[in-house]
Amino acid sequence: MSGNVTRYMSGFGNSFETEALPGALPIGRNSPQKINYGLYAEQLSGSPFTAPQASNQRSWLYRIRPTVRHGGRFQRLDRGFWRSAPEREDGEIPLGQRRWGPTPMPSEKRDFISGMCTATTAGDCESMAGMAVHVVLITASMTHDYFCNADGEMLVVAEQGRLRFRTEFGVIEIEPGEICVIPRGVIIRVELIDGPARGYICENYGGGFILPDRGPIGANCLANPRDFLTPVATYEDREEPGTLTVKWGGELHRTELAQSPLDVVAWHGNYYPYKYDLRRFSPVGAIAFDHPDPSIFTVLTSPSETPGTANVDFVIFPERWMVAENTFRPPWYHRNIMSEFMGLVYGVYDAKPEGFVPGGFSLHNTMLPHGPDTDAFEHASNGELKPVKLTNTLAFMFETRFRQRVTRWAEDLESRQDNYIDCWTGLKKHFNPNRREPS
């Protein structure tokens, strides 16, 4: 095993190079017929070879063994609570606005794989379009077990407890308020740092996440590239038996290993895992009047073949100032072509001060109406209009153009709030044809 495990390089979309041993990384014309230290060269491609240069993703890995020597024959495993789109399980799950409280931590041993519980699915993993949302409940570290997702990249939102991701590219640690992204095909081992952990995962079947275009916002604000961190090379030279589980075509498959597959001594390229501290997001908003669209809170986007229509958007609602004159400030009531899965990492979400708590989640599907609950509407309509800072709050949204289908696991949770729709029953009729508000 090598080096300091928590060193990072800064920048989003850059091409990086890093080596854990001097001279492990071949350079240009000096690339020898045989690589130093007896390493193998292997390329990991995240896009077709012929993709345009701006979207072409690949990294060269210099490793102790090529991955064709990692394991042998695969055996199919039981999926547990992991589901992939399209998923239409038995039982009728009715349409409607849905909300759940926090999912309790299990008493039994659950690692990153067995602790994965799918809440919604959308699109089709076979056609590489859409996504799934999972709640992951982890009570045990992976020790000699490894995982690779061939169906999609995974955006992990830490909500409770800290996690360590040992990857082929190096080591990433995240805490509540941080995210990490593991690209499709990257092998990982996930460890607990200080006790059980809970989080949300967006499994993105489509194009990899990129920074959104800022448009008229210009060069600054939102998520800045320099705040994304990529791990330096850190390898394991462990000749110990273990297992590798691969998710492929919506199924789990496992093979036996004789050594650690995290044996990359050096790498270079632009396809790699990374982390981001959501507290470094620089929000923008109205400074005169009107409530801007929630798209101004987009951290990352997975584009589709339709310009301006995302396969998945990852949006956050962080600490920020609410400053605008004579304007209703929470999100307005709306219906949307996109479907919205929301979670809360900590604090209170201003549009749902009651019932929506950290660790919980809600689903507002395509064209279903939603917006502030009764208390939030009354407060925003009658409160003093002065600058207000929302503090100690971090909500997020996985938004997709596809309908999200609720899984049987989510439908059967005891934390399901069947009375969620009642949060709007207090919205009264105020209409008066003779009433005019002062402008």
N, C-alpha and C positions, 0 to 999 in steps of 0.2 A: 504494500500500500504506500502511496506517495503523498507528500506535500500537505500544505495547509488546506483544509477541506472547504473553507468558506471564502475563497478569494474570487473576485469577479472582474469582468471587463465591462465597460460602460458603452451603451449605444444600442439602437434598435435598427435591424436590417443591415448592419455592417457586416463585412467579411472579416472574420477574426482568424488569428492563428495563435496557438498556444502549445507548449510542450512541457511535460513533467520531468524529462531528462534532456540535458543539452545535446543538440544534434539529432534528436529523434525526428525532427520535422525536415523532410527533404526540401531543398530550395532550388527552384528553377533548373538550370542546366546541370547543376551539381547533383541532381537526383540520381542516386547510384542504382545499379542493377540490383543490388541487395541493400536493404534499408538497415541503418544502424540498429544495434541491439537485437537483430534477428526478428524485426517486426514485419507484419503483413500490412499491405496497403489495401484499403477497402473504401468504396464510395457509398454514401447514403444519400439517395436522391429524394427530395420532397416534391419534385415536379417532373414532368416529362423532360427528356433530354433536350427536346426542341422548343421548349417554352421560351417566349421572348426574354431577352436578357434581364429586363427589369423585374420579371417574376420567376426567373429560374433559380431554384434553390437546391444546393447540394453541399455536402461537406466530405472531405477526405479524412478518414480515420486510420491511424497507424497503431495497430493493436498486436497483442501477444498471440492471439489466434484469430483467424477469420471466423465470421459468424456461422459459416457452414459447418464448423466443428463444435458449435454450441448445441449439444443435444443430439438426439436421434429421432426416432419415430414419435409422433404426437398421439395422445389419447384425448378424446373429447371429454370435457368435464361438465358437471351440472352447472347451469348458469347462476344458481342462487337467485338473487333478486335483481340481477343485471339484465336489462332488456335493451333491444335495439329497434330502430324504425326500419320498416313498418311493423308495428306491433298492435295486434288486435286480440287481446286476451279474452277468454270466456267471461261472460257476465256483462250486463249493460251498465255502462258508466255514463250517467246523464250529463248533458251539456249545461254549463252555467259558470258563473264566477266562483272560484274556489279558493279556500285558504286553509292552511294548516299551522298548528303550533309547532314548537320545537320537537324534533324526534329524539326520544330518550336514548342515552347510550346503552348498548346491550351489556348484559352481565357476562356473556360468554366471550371467548377469544375471537376477535375479528381483525384481520389485517386489511391492507388496502384493497385486495381483491375480494375477499369474502365479505368485507364491510360495505361494498358498493350496492346501493339501493336506488333503482331508477324510479324517478317521479313522473317524468313525461318523455315522450318520444315524438319526433317530427321529421317528415321527409322520408328518406330511404338511404340506409348506409351502403347498400349495394351500388347505387348510382352516384354515391359521393355527394349527396345533397341533404341538407337539414342538420339535425342535431338531436341529442338527448340530454336531459338534465338529471343528475344523480345527487343524492345525499350520501356522503361517505362517512361511516361510523367506524373509527379505528381504536381498538383497545390493545393491539399487539403489533410490534414491529415485524417486518419481514427480515429474516436472518440469512437463510440460504435459498430464498425464493426470489424470483425476478419476474417482471411483467413487461409485456410489449403490446401496444394497441395498434393493430394494423388497420382498424376501421376509421380512426380519426385522431385529431390532436385533442389534448385535454387541457382545459383552462381550469385551474384549481383555485377556489376562493377559500382561504382559511377562515374559520369562524370561531373555533374553540380549540385551544392547544396549538403547539408548534409541531411542524413536520419537517423532516429531512428527506430530500429526494437525491439518492445516489444514482447518477445517470452515467451513460457512456462518455459524456462530455465533461463531467465533473459533478460537484456537489452543490445543491441549492437548498437553503433553509428558508422557510416562510413562517410567519406568525399572523394572528388575526389582523386584518388591515392590509395584508399583502396577498399577491397572487403569483402563481407560476404557470407557465405554459410548457407542456411536454409535447413536442411534435409527433405526428404519426410515425410509428416505426421505431421510436427510440426506446431502448431497454432501460428499465429503472428498478430500484429497490427502495421502498418507502419505510422510514423509521420514525417512531415517536421520539420526541426530545424530552418532554416533561409531563408525561401522562397522556390519557386518552385524548383523542382529537376528533373534531367534527368539522365538516366542510361541505361546500357545494362544488360540483364539477359540471362544466359544459363540455360535452363530448361533441366536437365539431367535425361532422362528416365532410364538409365542403372545403373550399379554398382556405389556406392558412390565414390566421389573423394578421392584419396589418394595421398601421395607424390610419385613422380616417383622414381624408382630405379636409383641411381647415377652411377652404373656400375664402369668403370675405374676412374671416377672422384673421387670416394672414399667417405669419411665420411662428407666432408664439401662443402660449396657453394650451389648454387641454393637457394631454399626456406628452411630455417632451422626450425625445429619443434618448437623451443623455441619462435619463433616470431608469432605463431598462438595464438590467444586469445579467450577464452571461457568465457561466462558471469557467474557470481555468481547468486545464487538463489535470485529472487526478485518477490514477489507475489502481486497480486491485490485481495482485498476482497471487490468487488463492486457489490452491489445488484441493478443493473440498467439494463433496457432492451437494447438489441442490436441484432446483426445478426452475423451468422457464414456462410461464403461462402466456399464451398469445391469444388476444381477442381478434377474431378474423371472421367476417361474414355474420356477425352477431352471435357467434358461438365462442366458447372458451376451449382452448386446447393446451395440453401440458406435455412437456418432455423432460427427461432426466438430464442433468448436467453433471460433469465431473470437475468443473472449475467455474470461477466467476466470469460472467460475460462482460463485466465492467472493466475491461482490460485495455482501454485505449490510452496509450502513452502520450500521443500528440494528435492534434487535429487542426484543420483549417477549412474555412468555408462560411456559408451564410445560412446554414440549416442547423439549428441547435435549440436547446431549451433555454428559457430565460425567466427572470422574476421581475416584479414591479411593485413598488410600495404605493398603494392607492392614495395615501395621504400626501403624495407629491403631485397629484393631479391639480392643475391650475384652472378652476372653473371660470367661466364668463357668464354674463347674464344681462338683464335689462338694467339700464341706468336712468331711464326716464319713465316709460310706461309699457304696458303689455307684458304677458308672460311668454317667454320664448319657448320653442319646441324642445322636448327633452333630448333631441339629438345633439344638442350642444354639450351634453355630458358623456358623449361616446369616448371610451378609452381605446377600444380595439374593434375592428370590424372584419368580418369574413365576407368578401364580396361575392356576388353571384354574376351570372352572365347578363343580367339586366342592370344597366348603369343606375346607380342611386338606390337600388333595392338590395339589401343585405341578405346573405344567407343567414348570418347571425351578427347581431350587434351586442357588444358588452358595454353596458351603460352603468354609471354610478351616480349616486346622489350624496355627495360628501358634505363636510362642514363648508359653509359659505355664508356670505352676507345676502340678505333679502332686502334690496334697496330699489324701490320703484314708486313713483307717485301715483296715487289713486288707482291702484291695480290689485286685483284679486291674485294673491301670490302663490298659493299651492297649485299643483297641477290641475288643469281644468277638466271638466267632464268630457269624455270623448269615446268614440269608437274608432277602431284602427284596423287597417289591413294586416298589420303585424300582430303576432301573438306574444304576450309578455309574461315571462316567469320572473317573479321578484323574490329576493331574499334580503334579510337584514343581518348584518354582521354585528353591529352594536348600536346602542342608542335608540332613538325614536324617529320614525319616519313621519314627516310633517303632515302628510295627507291622510295618515292612518294612525293617530296617536293611541288608539285603543285596539287591542287584539292582535296587532302585527308586532311580533317580538323577535329578538335575536334568535337565530336558529330556525325560525319559522319560514314559510314561503307561501306565495299566492300565485294564481294563474288567471290571467284575463286573456281569453282566447280571441281569435280573429272576429272582429265586428261585434264583440260583446261589450256593452257599455260599462264604464267604470270611472272612478274619480274619488274625490275627497268624501270621507264619511260625514255624518251629520254634524258632529262636534267640530271637525276641521272646517266645514263650510261656515258654520255660525261664527266661529272665532275669526276666520279670515274676512268675513263680510262685515263684522262689527268692531273688530279690534282697531286700536289706534294705528294709523299708517305712519310708521316711523322706521328707520333702519333697524333691522333685527338680524342678529347673527345666529345661525343654526350651528350648534356645537355638539360635540360628542355624538355624531350620527354618521352612519355609513350604510346606505342601502344600495342594492345593485339590481340590474335587470339583464336577463338573457332574452333578447328579442329576435324573433325570426319571422320570415315571410310565410312559413309553413304553419298549419294547425298543429297544436301540441295535444297529444293524446295522453290522458292520465292513465298510469299503470294500475294494476290491481294492488300492488304493494302500497301505493299512495292512497288509493281509495279505501283500503282496509285499516289505515292508521287510526289509532285512537285519538291522535292529535288533530284529526280533521274537524274543522269548525263548520258544522252544518248550519249554524246560524249566521254565517258571514254576511249573507245578503241582507240581513236585518240592519246592518250598519247604515243603510240608506233609507230605512222606513221613516225616520224622523224628518226627512226633507219635505217640508210643507209647501203648500201652494201660497205664494205671495203675490200672485198676479192681481193688479188693480189698474184698469185702463185709464184711470185719472191720476195715477201716481207717476211723477217724474223725479228722478234723482238729480241732485245738483251736479253740474259738470265741472 
